[in-house]
């Protein structure tokens, strides 16, 4: 089947349009607070940029409404939402997000930065590359030494 666009493309333009409208509202508010002459004030730049942003993304949004995606063929809305979520959050991404949450939780629990970071780096490299376990140990050691030397010793950063 030949589709005009990929799943998520309509949603992405819609989110960009909403963000643009948010910033347009605030730039109009800013422009309204400036004393005349408003047309030559510094507030005109954000106003003009957001007007262009909203106009262009609005035109793309209207054009994309007629476009066909792989999700367009799914009639059941629950299946469409599930297929969209599976596309936006593939398994590898969910695993890495889970690893980051676990990493932050272990740091908040007071476990040593050096231990948690080393395990996190080694684990995520092994998961994503699926080979080269010895190479991953070497890369983890190089990264940790670099981090300690540059940030700990040169910049005097205190690690958690």
N, C-alpha and C positions, 0 to 999 in steps of 0.2 A: 504494500500500500504506500502511496506517495503522499507525504504530509507536508504542509506548508511550513510548519514550525515544530520545534521540540516541546515536550511537556515542560511546564514551568515557565515558558517564554511569555505566555499571557499574564501569568501571576507576577512575574518579575517586572514587567512594564507597568502593571497596575500598582505594585508597591512603589515603584519610582514615581508614578503620578501622585500617589498619596503623599509621599515625602515632599515632592515638589509643591503640592498644595499647602502643606504645613509651613514650608519655608516662605511661600508666597504670602501667606497670611501674616507671618511675622515681619516680612520686609515691607508690606503695606502699612503695618502698624508703625514700624520704624520711620518710614517716609512721612507718615502723618504727624509724627512728633517733631519733625524738623521745621524750623522757622523758614518762612519764604526768603529768598526764592528756592523752592524745593527742587526745581529742575536742574540746578547746578550744584546741589548738595552731594555729600558723600553717600547719602541714602539712596540715590538713584541707581547706583551700580547693582546692589543686591536686588532691587526691585526689577530692573531690566533683565538681569540674569535669571531670576526665578520666573518671570513672565515667559521668557524664551524656553526655559526648561519645561514649564507646564504646557505651553503650546505644542512643542515638539513631541513630548511624551503623550500628550492627549491625542495628537494625530496618529501616532504609532498605536496607541491603545485602541482607537476606533478602527484602524486598519486590521489589527490583530483579532478583533471580535469576529471577523468573517473568516479568519484563518482556521485550518483544520490541523489538529494534533492527534497523536495516538490515543489520547484520552477522550477525544471527541466521539469515538465509536462505542464507548462504554455507556450503556443506558442507565444502569443502576448507580445512583449517586454515592452509595456506600462503597461500591467497588471502585468507582472513579476516585474517591478520596484516598482509598487504600493504595491504588496504583500510583497516584500522585505522590503520596508519602514514601512509597517504596522507591520511586524515582529520585526524589529529593534527598532521601536519607538511605543510601545503599548500605549494605552490611558493614563494609570496611569503615565507613564514616561513623556509624553508630558505635562500633567497637572502639574507635579512636576517641570519640567523645566520652564514652564510658571510662576509658583509660585516663583521660584528662580529669574527669570528675573524681575518680579514685585517687589520682595523684594529688589533687587539691585537698581532698579529704584526709589523706595520710599526712600531708603537711600541717593541716589544721589540728590534727591529733597529736602533733608534737614530735613526730618521727623525723629523724635527721634529714636535712635537705640533701646531703650527699648520697645517702642510701636510697631515698625515694627517687631522686632524679636519675641515679644510675640504673635502678630497676625499671623506671619508666622508659628511659631511652633504649635500653637493651630490649625490653619487652616489645615496644612498638616497632623497633627496627626488625626484630625477628618475625613479628606478625606480618608486617607489610612486605618484607623481602622473601620470607619463607625459605631462606637458605643463607649460607655464609655466617654461621653462628659465631665462629672464631673471629671473623672480620668485624662482626657487630660488637664483640667485647673490646676489640682494639679501638674502634671508632668511639665507643662509649668512654673508654679511658682517655683518649685524646681530647674529647670534648670536655670531660670533667677537669682535666689538668688545665686546659685552656681557660675554662671558666674560673677556676680558683686563682690562676696566675693573673689573668687580665683583670677580672672584676674584684676578686678578693684582695690581691696584693697591690695592684697598680691603682685601682680606683677606690679601694677600701670599702667595698660594698659588704654589708653585713648580711650573710645568708640566713634564711629562716631556720 
